């Protein structure tokens, strides 16, 4: 347990990357720019600026290993302890961020009334249509999903190196290209989008969670044999 706590403390030494920077980017340049634009119009604006914090979380996932793994192993931390400490860290950060985003959506909807404009930044249709618990789950699961996607990609690099990454991205490109071609050829895009809109964001978040767990397990397997 002490080694797991040590890993958490290693991550907390870089609070700027985990906490300060993503929220600064979200609230100052992104939210500030949207408020400025919305102040010049009475037309309702539904912005995707909230995605910036999720994109940043994906970037943090790709950076975590290079920033902390060699340092942790240098202090005789086992790879399983590093993995568990990192997972506890990301779950805590994702839960706290999800709660903050949920509170901001409630404030925007019930108190700020669009921040004196017609801006919908935190309170968005479809995402915020369900219960508060459901909305929290959407925020939380999306954040941890994107972090672990970045983390597993970084784990692939540590396990197989640059050549392995080339092969991986070429394979992903070919798979998506083939899938896109087949969906277009058989005219199935409408079926896909029709299926998606029939389900709530909460349901989609639930169904995506097994993929998140898969990323975590694959990362652990890769890290056990990774060369640092």
C-alpha positions in Angstrom: 0.0 0.0 0.0 2.9 2.3 0.8 4.3 1.9 -2.8 0.9 2.7 -4.2 0.7 5.8 -2.1 4.2 6.7 -3.3 3.0 6.5 -6.9 0.0 8.8 -6.1 2.4 11.3 -4.5 4.7 11.2 -7.6 1.7 12.1 -9.8 0.6 14.8 -7.4 4.0 16.5 -7.7 2.7 17.6 -11.1 -0.6 19.2 -10.0 -0.2 21.8 -12.8 -0.6 19.1 -15.5 -3.4 17.1 -13.8 -5.5 20.0 -12.3 -4.5 23.6 -13.0 -3.7 23.6 -16.7 -6.8 21.7 -18.0 -9.2 23.9 -16.0 -7.3 27.0 -16.9 -7.6 26.2 -20.6 -11.3 25.3 -20.2 -12.3 28.4 -18.2 -10.1 31.1 -19.6 -9.4 30.9 -23.3 -12.2 28.5 -24.3 -15.1 29.6 -22.1 -14.0 33.2 -22.1 -13.9 33.3 -25.9 -17.4 31.7 -26.1 -18.8 34.2 -23.7 -17.3 37.0 -25.7 -18.9 35.7 -28.9 -22.2 35.0 -27.3 -22.4 38.6 -26.0 -22.7 39.9 -29.5 -25.7 37.8 -30.5 -29.1 36.8 -29.1 -29.1 33.6 -31.0 -28.7 30.5 -28.8 -25.2 29.1 -29.0 -24.5 25.5 -28.3 -20.7 25.1 -28.2 -18.5 22.1 -28.1 -15.8 23.9 -26.0 -16.4 21.5 -23.1 -14.5 18.9 -25.1 -11.2 20.7 -24.5 -10.9 19.3 -21.0 -11.5 15.8 -22.3 -9.0 16.2 -25.1 -6.5 17.4 -22.5 -7.2 14.3 -20.4 -6.3 12.2 -23.4 -3.1 14.1 -23.8 -2.3 13.5 -20.1 -2.8 9.8 -20.6 -0.2 9.7 -23.4 2.3 11.7 -21.2 1.9 9.9 -17.9 4.3 7.0 -18.5 7.2 9.0 -19.9 6.9 11.5 -17.1 6.6 9.2 -14.1 7.3 5.5 -14.9 11.1 5.6 -15.1 11.2 7.7 -11.9 8.9 5.3 -10.1 10.8 2.2 -11.1 14.0 3.9 -10.1 12.7 3.8 -6.5 11.9 0.1 -6.7 8.2 0.5 -7.2 6.7 -2.6 -8.8 4.8 -2.2 -12.1 1.6 -3.5 -10.6 1.9 -0.9 -7.8 2.6 1.8 -10.4 -0.5 0.8 -12.4 -2.8 0.7 -9.3 -1.5 4.0 -8.0 -2.1 5.6 -11.5 -5.6 4.2 -11.7 -6.5 5.5 -8.3 -5.2 8.9 -9.3 -7.1 9.1 -12.6 -10.3 7.8 -11.0 -10.1 10.5 -8.3 -9.3 13.3 -10.8 -12.1 12.1 -13.1 -14.6 12.0 -10.3 -13.7 15.4 -9.0 -13.7 16.9 -12.5 -17.1 15.3 -13.3 -18.6 16.7 -10.1 -17.3 20.2 -10.9 -18.7 20.0 -14.5 -22.0 18.8 -13.1 -22.2 21.7 -10.7 -21.3 24.2 -13.4 -24.1 22.7 -15.7 -26.6 23.2 -12.8 -25.4 26.7 -12.2 -25.6 27.6 -15.9 -29.1 26.1 -16.2 -30.8 27.2 -13.0 -28.8 30.3 -11.7 -26.7 32.0 -14.4 -29.3 31.6 -17.2 -26.7 31.3 -19.9 -24.3 33.7 -18.1 -26.4 36.7 -19.2 -26.2 35.6 -22.8 -27.6 32.8 -25.0 -24.6 30.6 -24.4 -25.0 26.9 -23.6 -21.5 25.8 -22.6 -21.8 23.4 -19.6 -25.6 22.7 -19.9 -26.0 20.8 -23.2 -29.0 19.0 -24.7 -28.7 15.2 -24.8 -25.8 15.2 -22.3 -27.8 16.9 -19.6 -31.2 15.5 -20.3 -31.2 12.7 -17.6 -30.9 12.6 -13.9 -28.0 14.2 -12.0 -26.5 10.8 -11.3 -26.7 9.9 -15.0 -25.1 13.2 -16.0 -22.3 12.6 -13.4 -21.7 9.2 -14.9 -21.5 10.6 -18.5 -18.9 13.2 -17.4 -16.9 10.7 -15.4 -16.9 7.7 -17.8 -16.0 9.9 -20.8 -13.0 11.4 -18.9 -11.6 8.2 -17.7 -12.2 6.5 -21.0 -10.2 9.1 -22.9 -7.4 9.1 -20.3 -7.0 5.3 -20.6 -7.2 5.5 -24.3 -4.1 7.7 -24.2 -2.5 5.5 -21.5 -2.9 2.3 -23.5 -1.4 4.0 -26.6 1.6 5.1 -24.6 1.8 1.5 -23.1 2.0 0.1 -26.7 4.9 2.4 -27.4 6.7 1.3 -24.3 6.2 -2.3 -25.1 6.8 -2.4 -28.8 8.7 0.8 -29.6 8.4 3.1 -32.6 7.9 0.3 -35.1 5.1 -1.2 -33.1 3.3 2.2 -33.1 3.7 2.5 -36.9 2.1 -0.9 -37.3 -0.7 -0.1 -34.8 -1.7 3.2 -36.4 -1.5 1.7 -39.9 -3.8 -1.1 -38.8 -6.2 1.3 -37.2 -6.3 3.5 -40.3 -6.9 0.4 -42.5 -9.7 -0.9 -40.2 -11.5 2.5 -40.1 -11.1 3.0 -43.8 -12.5 -0.5 -44.6 -15.4 0.0 -42.1 -16.2 3.4 -43.7 -16.1 1.9 -47.2 -18.4 -1.0 -46.3 -20.9 1.3 -44.5 -20.9 3.6 -47.5 -21.1 0.8 -50.1 -24.1 -0.9 -48.3 -25.6 2.5 -47.3 -25.6 1.7 -43.6 -24.6 5.1 -42.2 -28.3 6.0 -41.6 -28.8 2.8 -39.6 -25.7 3.6 -37.4 -26.8 7.1 -36.7 -30.4 6.0 -36.2 -29.3 3.5 -33.6 -27.3 6.1 -31.8 -30.0 8.7 -31.5 -32.4 6.1 -30.1 -30.3 5.7 -27.0 -29.5 8.2 -24.3 -26.0 9.5 -23.6 -26.2 7.7 -20.3 -26.8 4.4 -22.0 -24.0 5.0 -24.5 -21.7 5.8 -21.6 -22.6 2.5 -19.9 -21.9 0.5 -23.0 -18.6 2.2 -23.5 -17.4 1.4 -20.0 -16.3 -2.2 -20.9 -14.0 -0.7 -23.5 -12.5 1.5 -20.7 -11.9 -1.6 -18.5 -10.3 -3.3 -21.6 -7.9 -0.4 -22.0 -6.9 -0.7 -18.4 -6.3 -4.5 -18.5 -4.4 -4.2 -21.8 -2.2 -1.4 -20.4 -1.4 -3.6 -17.4 -0.4 -6.5 -19.6 1.8 -4.3 -21.8 3.5 -2.6 -18.8 4.5 -5.9 -17.2 6.7 -6.6 -20.2 7.6 -3.1 -21.2 11.2 -2.0 -21.5 12.0 1.3 -19.8 
